Amino acid sequence: MNILKVKTKHEMSCLAADIMAAQIIKKPDSVLGLATGETPIEMYDNVAKRNIDFSRVRTVNLDEYVGLDGANENSYRYFMDTNFFSKLNIKKENTNLPCGTATDLDAECARYNALLESIGPRDIQLLGIGLNGHVGFCEPNTEFVPNTSVVSLTESTIKANSRFYDDISLVPKQALTMGIRQIMDAKHILLIANGPAKVEIVEKAFYGKITPAVPASVLQLHPNVTVIVAEN
Ligand code: PGA
């Protein structure tokens, strides 16, 4: 595990953008695993400004809220379209997220599992980390959940996400998320964390015990992980 500590969010974003850009230049038909949240926004913008050819790139996102469709500005489909895909020459059909409005959520999990299987291991998987140690929406648990599943979000996550809503009662309570085995299947994992609030959980996840109570701690077992932490 390569842990890089930088001072500012800007440095973190530039460094992460360099790594993602290098991946696509090296392999123009790369498969990228992508993440949402506040942390990657500047990195996405930085990558988009480089005019890299995304015409052969395919993407799979980590998660989506149950009940929100792509037109909803709090959905992760909307986030990805707005902050990244609309700025690239990527083909929309090559971008994948779980569908939060599927009528049969179990069938949607099965569809996403099959998609991940057919697309093969991601060349790079971008991750953020939640204050409670979640990756994707794999919340603290008594076991590592391997595959895509429907999860109930913890109070800590709902509280953290409420900054994007007028009222905490409007924050979705459930999400579809890629599983831990699927996250670990990526060839290279790039985790970015910004700000003093994340320093403690980064310490716990990457220097502490490997436990499903801190889902990100499992990354200690992955052979190729880069963590960039902005400590400002
Ligand atoms: P954030 O979320 O980037 O908005 O802090 C990260 C996460 O919860 O994975």
Residues whose N, C-alpha, C, O or C-beta is under 5 A from the ligand:
A	BS01	PGA	T36 G37 E38 T39 P40 G128 I129 G130 H134 G136
